[in-house]
Amino acid sequence: MKCILLIRVSTERQSFDSQTQEVKKRALYDGYKEEDIIIIEDKESAVKLSEAERKGLNKMKAFIEADKEINCIYVWEISRISRRMKDIFSIRDYLKEKKVQLVIIKEGIKIFDVKKDFALDSIANIVFSIMGSFAESEAETLKERARRGKEYKRNLGKFIGGNKLFGYNVIDKNIVINEDEAKVVKLIFNLYCIKKYNCYDIVDYLNSNGFKTNNGALFNEGKVSKILREKRYIGETKGFPQIIIKSMFESASLKRETNKWHTKYKNNNIYFGSKLLFSLKDGKALVMSPQISDCSYSCKANGMSININVIDSLLWAAAKAYRRLKLNSNVEKDKIIERINEEINNKKSQEENLLKNNEECQDRIDKIEIRLNKGKISEKAAEKLESSYVKDIETNNRLIEKLKTEIEGLRNDILELDQVRNEKSEELDLIRSDVDKKRIIDEEIGRVEIVRIYRGKYRVLIKFGQRIVKGIKEYIVISNSKQKLIYQEYVENQEEIREYNEKILKGEEAKKPQKKIGLELMNINIVERIKKAN
């Protein structure tokens, strides 16, 4: 006859040696020979895994099914079978059915009475049930102890295991910022909140610029979305240093809530005019929907609409022309960066003044308490004054957060301008990706205002630049069933206007010239951007 020694430890650090030696000694004492002993050793949890998931128990059952000579199972203690009462009794019933004895060495019991056709031994069964209950209770104690240990480490700001959050490193169980990854996190929030990219655009931008996740993989929409939802980046969770300011995170959360829409409207088209087009008359936004039969940007409030193929073709041509102008003028870029730095310094100065004002308010609150204690002011008056200073501090803090967000956005503008330095003018004509085109349009164009002159004819004002006004160009767009043309407006009598201005500056009399507007037909290819919806 043969027997099985069922040996289990819970962790990789533990050894089988002492347990195997003790159990084997008992099997040899009971008369089994070395060649008749089958040893099953496994390192697995008896708490986390169910009976079906336990490799050791599955091996034991496989041996019993395959070899009818096996008539006994030896274990050191009942917890080596399982720490779940349900699994313990299930194994007992299985062994009873197969007429295989179960010997628990530590408790010194044999579960079945072989002489009575494997009936349960009454005393052994009581001990078995009690020890099984103890094993399950001990498992709950271990789980609770582990939970308290994790909670204690979490309260200390220590790393408690699991996947490392992108943007951080773990050094000696302390969570520290990974500067390279943190820059990517900031970039994602800036693109989403300030540059108004969606997750799809951000993924394309990151992957096309060589950014990788912490495991070296490419970014996907799920990863970007998870980063935008991760509250630990604002530093309010103990142990996680701040990467993103709170107002930036709240702005991203608000945008995510606002941008929720039904799946049936979702599509892969990229609209160049998205979030840029407005009615000149009332400032209402023009939006694009794939449900519109003629593929137009439109506004339900005022009935304005314009064909997507015409306006998107114009936006790309205008943005490309302005980008080429910037690329060919490093001096202009230096001036822009200088102006942005001036704006940053101005906002920093405002932030310092607000912080100083907060200190003054706090000093006044402290003085109110001193005056109140000396009886120089009534409690009601003190409460009123203190309340007003507290409100001032709260208002200042909101303004400080707003300034920090704006400063972060301006710094991002400088980074983008530095990237533009390395581009070549000729490369613009090689761009084919709609994502790249939309990125350049958003970087160069701040706002587009449209007014209908009469049916099929529109005046389009394109304002270049988002933070710093760099110029406005006016176009006349003709879009009807017969033709689609784009003209640029210009002043015909430019020389007369210049002479008039010079005379006025010198104090001389001058006849004011009449402003004459000319139209120049633009050589812009009208591309069919979106196919008409069915």
C-alpha positions as CSV (number, residue, x, y, z in Angstrom):
1,M,0.0,0.0,0.0
2,K,1.0,3.6,-0.5
3,C,0.5,7.0,1.2
4,I,0.6,10.7,0.4
5,L,2.4,13.3,2.5
6,L,0.5,16.6,1.9
7,I,2.9,19.4,2.7
8,R,2.0,23.1,2.3
9,V,3.6,26.5,3.2
10,S,2.0,29.9,2.5
11,T,4.9,32.0,1.2
12,E,8.1,31.6,-0.9
13,R,10.3,32.5,2.0
14,Q,9.1,29.4,4.0
15,S,10.8,26.0,3.8
16,F,9.2,22.5,3.5
17,D,12.1,20.7,5.2
18,S,11.0,20.6,8.9
19,Q,7.4,19.8,8.0
20,T,8.3,17.1,5.5
21,Q,10.7,15.5,7.9
22,E,8.2,15.3,10.8
23,V,5.3,13.9,8.6
24,K,7.6,11.4,6.8
25,K,8.9,10.1,10.2
26,R,5.2,9.3,11.1
27,A,4.5,7.5,7.8
28,L,7.7,5.4,8.2
29,Y,6.7,4.6,11.8
30,D,3.3,3.4,10.6
31,G,5.1,0.8,8.3
32,Y,5.2,2.5,4.9
33,K,8.4,2.1,2.9
34,E,10.4,5.0,1.3
35,E,9.3,3.9,-2.2
36,D,5.6,3.8,-1.1
37,I,5.6,7.4,0.1
38,I,4.4,10.1,-2.4
39,I,5.4,13.7,-1.3
40,I,3.3,16.6,-2.5
41,E,4.9,20.0,-1.6
42,D,3.3,23.3,-2.6
43,K,3.8,27.0,-1.7
44,E,0.3,28.5,-1.9
45,S,-2.2,30.3,0.3
46,A,-5.0,28.4,2.0
47,V,-7.0,31.6,2.5
48,K,-6.9,33.3,-0.9
49,L,-7.3,30.1,-3.0
50,S,-10.4,27.9,-3.1
51,E,-10.3,24.1,-3.1
52,A,-10.5,24.0,-7.0
53,E,-7.6,26.5,-7.3
54,R,-5.3,24.6,-4.9
55,K,-2.6,22.8,-6.9
56,G,-1.6,20.6,-4.0
57,L,-5.1,19.3,-3.4
58,N,-5.6,18.8,-7.2
59,K,-2.4,16.7,-7.3
60,M,-3.5,14.7,-4.3
61,K,-6.9,13.9,-6.0
62,A,-5.1,13.0,-9.3
63,F,-2.9,10.5,-7.5
64,I,-5.8,8.9,-5.6
65,E,-7.8,8.6,-8.9
66,A,-4.9,7.0,-10.7
67,D,-3.5,4.7,-8.1
68,K,-5.9,2.5,-6.1
69,E,-3.1,1.4,-3.7
70,I,-3.1,4.8,-2.0
71,N,-4.9,4.3,1.3
72,C,-3.7,7.2,3.6
73,I,-3.0,10.9,3.6
74,Y,-0.7,12.4,6.2
75,V,-0.8,16.1,7.1
76,W,1.1,18.0,9.9
77,E,-2.0,20.0,11.0
78,I,-5.5,20.6,9.7
79,S,-4.6,24.1,8.4
80,R,-2.3,22.4,5.9
81,I,-5.4,21.1,4.2
82,S,-7.2,24.5,4.2
83,R,-8.2,27.4,6.4
84,R,-11.8,27.3,5.1
85,M,-14.3,25.1,6.9
86,K,-16.2,24.5,3.7
87,D,-13.0,23.1,2.0
88,I,-12.0,21.1,5.0
89,F,-15.3,19.2,5.2
90,S,-15.3,18.8,1.4
91,I,-11.9,17.1,1.5
92,R,-13.0,14.9,4.4
93,D,-16.1,13.7,2.5
94,Y,-14.0,13.1,-0.7
95,L,-11.5,10.9,1.3
96,K,-14.4,9.0,3.0
97,E,-15.9,8.3,-0.4
98,K,-12.5,7.0,-1.8
99,K,-11.9,5.0,1.5
100,V,-8.6,6.8,2.2
101,Q,-7.5,7.5,5.8
102,L,-6.6,11.0,6.9
103,V,-4.0,11.3,9.6
104,I,-3.5,14.7,11.3
105,I,-0.2,14.4,13.2
106,K,-0.1,17.4,15.4
107,E,-3.6,16.7,16.8
108,G,-2.8,12.9,16.9
109,I,-6.0,11.8,15.3
110,K,-7.2,9.5,12.5
111,I,-10.5,10.7,11.1
112,F,-12.0,7.4,9.9
113,D,-12.7,4.1,11.7
114,V,-11.4,1.6,9.1
115,K,-13.0,-1.3,11.0
116,K,-16.5,0.2,10.7
117,D,-16.3,0.7,6.9
118,F,-14.7,4.2,7.2
119,A,-17.3,5.6,9.5
120,L,-16.4,8.9,11.1
121,D,-14.7,8.4,14.4
122,S,-16.9,10.3,16.9
123,I,-14.0,11.8,19.0
124,A,-11.8,12.4,16.1
125,N,-14.6,14.1,14.2
126,I,-15.2,16.5,17.2
127,V,-11.5,17.4,17.3
128,F,-11.5,17.7,13.5
129,S,-14.4,20.2,13.6
130,I,-12.9,22.2,16.5
131,M,-9.5,22.4,14.9
132,G,-11.0,23.3,11.5
133,S,-12.9,26.2,13.2
134,F,-9.6,27.3,14.9
135,A,-7.9,27.2,11.5
136,E,-10.6,29.4,9.9
137,S,-10.5,31.8,12.9
138,E,-6.8,32.0,12.7
139,A,-7.1,32.8,9.0
140,E,-9.4,35.7,9.7
141,T,-7.0,36.9,12.4
142,L,-4.1,36.8,9.9
143,K,-6.2,38.7,7.3
144,E,-7.1,41.3,9.9
145,R,-3.5,41.6,11.1
146,A,-2.4,42.1,7.5
147,R,-5.1,44.7,6.9
148,R,-4.0,46.6,10.0
149,G,-0.4,46.4,8.9
150,K,-1.2,47.8,5.5
151,E,-3.4,50.5,7.0
152,Y,-0.5,51.5,9.4
153,K,2.0,51.6,6.5
154,R,-0.5,53.6,4.4
155,N,-0.9,56.2,7.3
156,L,2.9,56.5,7.4
157,G,2.9,57.2,3.7
158,K,4.7,53.9,2.9
159,F,4.3,51.8,-0.3
160,I,2.0,48.8,0.6
161,G,2.4,46.8,-2.6
162,G,0.6,46.5,-5.9
163,N,1.4,48.2,-9.2
164,K,3.6,51.3,-9.1
165,L,1.6,54.4,-10.0
166,F,2.9,56.2,-13.2
167,G,4.8,59.3,-12.1
168,Y,6.4,57.8,-9.0
169,N,9.2,55.5,-7.9
170,V,9.4,53.4,-4.7
171,I,12.7,53.8,-2.8
172,D,13.0,51.9,0.6
173,K,9.2,51.6,0.6
174,N,8.9,55.4,0.3
175,I,7.0,56.9,-2.6
176,V,9.0,59.6,-4.5
177,I,8.4,61.5,-7.7
178,N,9.9,60.1,-10.9
179,E,10.8,63.4,-12.6
180,D,10.7,62.0,-16.2
181,E,7.3,60.4,-15.7
182,A,5.9,63.4,-13.8
183,K,6.7,65.6,-16.8
184,V,4.6,63.3,-18.9
185,V,1.7,63.5,-16.4
186,K,1.9,67.3,-16.4
187,L,2.0,67.3,-20.2
188,I,-1.1,65.1,-20.4
189,F,-3.1,67.4,-18.1
190,N,-1.9,70.5,-20.0
191,L,-2.9,69.0,-23.3
192,Y,-6.3,68.0,-21.9
193,C,-7.2,71.1,-19.9
194,I,-5.4,73.9,-21.7
195,K,-4.9,72.8,-25.3
196,K,-8.3,71.1,-25.3
197,Y,-7.0,67.8,-26.7
198,N,-9.1,64.7,-26.2
199,C,-7.7,61.3,-25.1
200,Y,-7.4,60.1,-28.7
201,D,-5.3,63.2,-29.7
202,I,-3.2,62.9,-26.5
203,V,-2.3,59.3,-27.3
204,D,-1.3,60.1,-30.8
205,Y,0.8,63.1,-29.6
206,L,2.6,61.0,-26.9
207,N,3.3,58.1,-29.1
208,S,4.4,60.2,-32.1
209,N,6.9,62.1,-29.8
210,G,8.5,58.9,-28.4
211,F,6.9,58.9,-24.9
212,K,6.5,55.5,-23.2
213,T,4.6,54.1,-20.2
214,N,6.5,52.9,-17.1
215,N,6.8,49.4,-18.6
216,G,8.1,50.7,-21.9
217,A,4.9,50.2,-23.9
218,L,3.0,52.7,-26.1
219,F,0.3,54.8,-24.5
220,N,-3.4,54.0,-25.2
221,E,-6.6,55.8,-24.4
222,G,-7.2,53.7,-21.3
223,K,-3.9,54.6,-19.8
224,V,-4.4,58.3,-20.5
225,S,-7.9,58.3,-19.1
226,K,-6.7,56.5,-16.0
227,I,-4.0,59.2,-15.4
228,L,-6.6,62.0,-15.8
229,R,-8.8,60.3,-13.2
230,E,-6.0,59.6,-10.7
231,K,-6.6,61.7,-7.6
232,R,-3.3,60.8,-5.9
233,Y,-1.5,63.2,-8.3
234,I,-2.8,66.2,-6.3
235,G,-0.9,65.2,-3.2
236,E,-3.9,64.8,-0.8
237,T,-3.3,61.1,-0.4
238,K,-0.7,60.5,2.3
239,G,2.6,59.4,1.0
240,F,2.1,60.6,-2.6
241,P,3.9,63.9,-3.3
242,Q,2.0,66.4,-5.4
243,I,2.5,66.4,-9.2
244,I,-0.6,68.2,-10.4
245,I,-2.2,71.3,-8.7
246,K,-5.7,70.7,-7.4
247,S,-7.4,73.2,-9.7
248,M,-5.9,71.5,-12.8
249,F,-7.3,68.1,-11.7
250,E,-10.7,69.6,-11.0
251,S,-10.7,71.3,-14.4
252,A,-9.9,67.9,-16.0
253,S,-12.7,66.2,-13.9
254,L,-15.2,68.9,-15.0
255,K,-14.2,68.5,-18.6
256,R,-14.6,64.7,-18.4
257,E,-18.1,65.0,-17.0
258,T,-19.0,67.6,-19.6
259,N,-17.7,65.5,-22.5
260,K,-19.8,62.4,-21.7
261,W,-22.0,61.4,-24.6
262,H,-23.8,58.4,-25.9
263,T,-21.8,55.7,-27.7
264,K,-24.1,55.9,-30.8
265,Y,-22.6,59.4,-31.5
266,K,-19.0,58.3,-31.1
267,N,-16.8,58.2,-34.2
268,N,-13.2,58.5,-35.3
269,N,-13.6,61.7,-37.4
270,I,-11.5,64.7,-36.3
271,Y,-13.1,68.0,-36.9
272,F,-10.6,70.9,-37.4
273,G,-13.1,73.5,-36.4
274,S,-14.0,71.8,-33.1
275,K,-14.2,74.3,-30.2
276,L,-12.9,77.1,-32.5
277,L,-16.0,78.3,-34.5
278,F,-18.3,81.0,-33.2
279,S,-21.1,83.2,-34.6
280,L,-19.8,86.8,-35.0
281,K,-23.3,88.2,-34.1
282,D,-24.1,86.6,-30.8
283,G,-20.9,84.6,-29.9
284,K,-22.7,81.2,-30.0
285,A,-20.6,78.2,-30.8
286,L,-20.9,76.2,-34.0
287,V,-20.6,72.4,-33.4
288,M,-20.3,69.4,-35.7
289,S,-22.4,66.3,-35.4
290,P,-22.2,63.1,-37.6
291,Q,-26.0,63.1,-37.5
292,I,-26.3,66.2,-39.6
293,S,-27.1,65.2,-43.2
294,D,-25.0,67.9,-45.0
295,C,-21.9,67.6,-42.8
296,S,-21.9,71.1,-41.6
297,Y,-20.9,73.0,-38.4
298,S,-24.1,74.6,-37.1
299,C,-25.7,76.4,-34.2
300,K,-29.3,75.5,-33.4
301,A,-29.8,78.8,-31.4
302,N,-29.3,81.1,-34.4
303,G,-29.6,78.7,-37.4
304,M,-26.1,79.4,-38.6
305,S,-24.3,76.6,-40.5
306,I,-21.3,76.3,-42.8
307,N,-20.0,73.4,-44.8
308,I,-17.3,71.4,-43.1
309,N,-15.2,70.8,-46.2
310,V,-14.8,74.5,-46.9
311,I,-14.1,75.8,-43.4
312,D,-11.8,72.9,-42.4
313,S,-9.8,73.3,-45.7
314,L,-9.5,77.1,-44.9
315,L,-8.4,76.4,-41.3
316,W,-5.6,74.1,-42.3
317,A,-4.4,76.4,-45.0
318,A,-4.4,79.4,-42.7
319,A,-2.7,77.6,-39.8
320,K,-0.1,76.1,-42.1
321,A,0.7,79.6,-43.6
322,Y,1.0,81.2,-40.2
323,R,3.1,78.3,-38.9
324,R,5.4,78.6,-41.9
325,L,5.8,82.4,-41.2
326,K,6.8,81.6,-37.6
327,L,9.3,78.9,-38.7
328,N,10.9,81.4,-41.1
329,S,11.3,84.0,-38.3
330,N,13.3,83.0,-35.2
331,V,13.3,86.6,-34.2
332,E,9.5,86.5,-33.9
333,K,9.7,83.4,-31.8
334,D,12.2,85.0,-29.5
335,K,9.9,88.0,-29.1
336,I,6.9,85.7,-28.3
337,I,8.9,83.8,-25.7
338,E,10.1,87.0,-24.2
339,R,6.5,88.3,-23.9
340,I,5.3,85.0,-22.4
341,N,8.1,85.2,-19.8
342,E,7.0,88.7,-19.0
343,E,3.4,87.4,-18.5
344,I,4.7,84.6,-16.3
345,N,6.7,87.1,-14.1
346,N,3.6,89.3,-13.9
347,K,1.4,86.4,-12.7
348,K,4.1,85.4,-10.2
349,S,4.1,88.9,-8.9
350,Q,0.3,88.8,-8.5
351,E,0.7,85.4,-6.7
352,E,3.2,86.9,-4.3
353,N,1.0,89.9,-3.6
354,L,-1.9,87.5,-2.8
355,L,0.2,85.4,-0.5
356,K,1.4,88.6,1.3
357,N,-2.2,89.8,1.6
358,N,-3.1,86.4,3.2
359,E,-0.4,86.9,5.8
360,E,-1.7,90.3,6.5
361,C,-5.2,89.0,6.9
362,Q,-4.0,86.3,9.3
363,D,-2.1,88.9,11.4
364,R,-5.3,90.9,11.6
365,I,-7.2,87.8,12.7
366,D,-4.6,87.2,15.5
367,K,-4.9,90.8,16.6
368,I,-8.7,90.5,16.8
369,E,-8.3,87.6,19.2
370,I,-5.9,89.6,21.4
371,R,-8.3,92.6,21.4
372,L,-11.2,90.3,22.2
373,N,-9.3,88.8,25.2
374,K,-8.6,92.3,26.5
375,G,-12.2,93.3,26.2
376,K,-11.5,96.0,23.6
377,I,-14.0,94.6,21.1
378,S,-17.3,92.8,21.4
379,E,-17.6,89.2,20.5
380,K,-20.1,89.9,17.8
381,A,-17.9,92.6,16.2
382,A,-14.9,90.2,16.4
383,E,-16.8,87.4,14.7
384,K,-17.9,89.7,11.9
385,L,-14.3,91.0,11.3
386,E,-12.8,87.6,11.4
387,S,-15.4,86.2,9.0
388,S,-14.6,89.0,6.4
389,Y,-10.8,88.3,6.7
390,V,-11.4,84.5,6.3
391,K,-13.4,85.2,3.2
392,D,-10.6,87.3,1.8
393,I,-8.1,84.5,2.4
394,E,-10.4,82.0,0.7
395,T,-10.9,84.3,-2.3
396,N,-7.1,84.8,-2.5
397,N,-6.4,81.1,-2.4
398,R,-8.8,80.5,-5.3
399,L,-7.0,83.2,-7.3
400,I,-3.6,81.7,-6.4
401,E,-4.7,78.3,-7.8
402,K,-6.0,79.9,-11.0
403,L,-2.7,81.8,-11.4
404,K,-0.7,78.6,-10.9
405,T,-2.8,76.9,-13.6
406,E,-2.2,79.8,-16.0
407,I,1.6,79.9,-15.3
408,E,1.8,76.1,-16.0
409,G,0.0,76.7,-19.3
410,L,2.3,79.5,-20.3
411,R,5.4,77.4,-19.5
412,N,3.9,74.7,-21.7
413,D,3.6,77.3,-24.5
414,I,7.3,78.0,-24.2
415,L,8.1,74.3,-24.5
416,E,6.0,74.1,-27.7
417,L,7.7,77.1,-29.2
418,D,11.1,75.5,-28.5
419,Q,9.8,72.4,-30.3
420,V,8.7,74.6,-33.2
421,R,12.4,75.8,-33.5
422,N,13.4,72.3,-34.6
423,E,10.7,72.0,-37.3
424,K,11.4,72.7,-40.9
425,S,9.0,74.7,-43.1
426,E,9.0,72.1,-45.9
427,E,7.8,69.4,-43.4
428,L,4.4,71.1,-43.2
429,D,3.5,70.0,-46.7
430,L,4.3,66.3,-45.8
431,I,1.8,66.1,-42.9
432,R,-1.0,63.7,-43.7
433,S,-2.4,62.8,-40.3
434,D,-5.6,64.7,-39.3
435,V,-4.5,64.5,-35.7
436,D,-1.2,66.4,-36.5
437,K,-3.2,68.9,-38.5
438,K,-5.7,69.5,-35.7
439,R,-2.8,69.9,-33.2
440,I,-1.2,72.6,-35.4
441,I,-4.5,74.4,-36.0
442,D,-5.2,74.5,-32.2
443,E,-1.7,75.8,-31.6
444,E,-1.9,78.6,-34.2
445,I,-5.6,79.6,-34.2
446,G,-7.3,81.0,-31.1
447,R,-10.8,81.7,-32.4
448,V,-12.8,81.8,-35.6
449,E,-15.8,84.1,-36.0
450,I,-18.3,83.7,-38.8
451,V,-21.2,85.8,-40.1
452,R,-23.5,85.0,-43.0
453,I,-23.6,87.9,-45.6
454,Y,-26.4,86.2,-47.5
455,R,-27.2,82.6,-48.4
456,G,-24.1,80.7,-49.4
457,K,-21.7,83.7,-48.7
458,Y,-19.9,84.2,-45.3
459,R,-17.3,86.5,-43.7
460,V,-14.8,84.5,-41.7
461,L,-12.4,86.2,-39.2
462,I,-9.5,84.0,-38.1
463,K,-7.8,85.2,-34.9
464,F,-4.3,83.7,-34.6
465,G,-2.7,82.8,-31.3
466,Q,-4.4,81.7,-28.0
467,R,-2.7,83.7,-25.3
468,I,-1.0,86.5,-27.2
469,V,-2.9,88.2,-30.0
470,K,-0.7,87.8,-33.1
471,G,-3.1,89.0,-35.8
472,I,-6.5,88.7,-37.5
473,K,-7.2,87.8,-41.1
474,E,-10.5,88.1,-42.9
475,Y,-11.8,85.8,-45.6
476,I,-14.9,85.7,-47.8
477,V,-16.2,82.1,-48.2
478,I,-18.7,81.2,-51.0
479,S,-20.3,77.8,-50.4
480,N,-23.3,76.7,-52.3
481,S,-24.4,73.8,-54.6
482,K,-22.6,75.3,-57.6
483,Q,-19.3,76.5,-56.3
484,K,-17.0,76.6,-53.3
485,L,-14.5,79.5,-53.3
486,I,-12.3,81.2,-50.7
487,Y,-11.2,84.8,-51.0
488,Q,-8.9,86.8,-48.7
489,E,-9.8,90.4,-48.0
490,Y,-7.2,93.2,-48.2
491,V,-7.2,97.0,-48.3
492,E,-6.7,98.3,-51.9
493,N,-5.6,101.9,-51.2
494,Q,-2.9,101.0,-48.6
495,E,-0.6,103.8,-49.9
496,E,-3.3,106.5,-49.5
497,I,-3.9,105.5,-45.9
498,R,-0.2,105.5,-45.1
499,E,0.2,109.1,-46.5
500,Y,-2.9,110.2,-44.6
501,N,-1.5,108.9,-41.3
502,E,1.9,110.6,-41.8
503,K,0.2,114.0,-42.4
504,I,-2.0,113.7,-39.4
505,L,1.1,112.9,-37.2
506,K,2.8,116.0,-38.6
507,G,-0.2,118.1,-37.7
508,E,-1.1,118.8,-41.4
509,E,-4.5,118.9,-42.9
510,A,-5.4,115.8,-44.8
511,K,-8.5,114.4,-46.5
512,K,-9.5,111.0,-45.0
513,P,-9.4,108.4,-47.7
514,Q,-12.3,106.0,-48.3
515,K,-11.4,102.5,-47.2
516,K,-11.5,100.2,-50.3
517,I,-11.7,96.5,-49.8
518,G,-10.3,94.1,-52.4
519,L,-10.7,90.3,-52.7
520,E,-7.9,87.9,-53.7
521,L,-8.9,84.4,-54.7
522,M,-7.0,81.9,-52.5
523,N,-5.5,78.8,-54.1
524,I,-6.9,76.5,-51.5
525,N,-7.8,73.0,-52.4
526,I,-11.3,72.2,-51.0
527,V,-10.8,68.7,-49.5
528,E,-13.8,66.4,-48.8
529,R,-13.2,66.1,-45.1
530,I,-16.2,64.0,-43.9
531,K,-18.5,61.9,-46.1
532,K,-22.2,62.6,-45.8
533,A,-24.0,60.7,-43.1
534,N,-26.5,58.1,-44.3
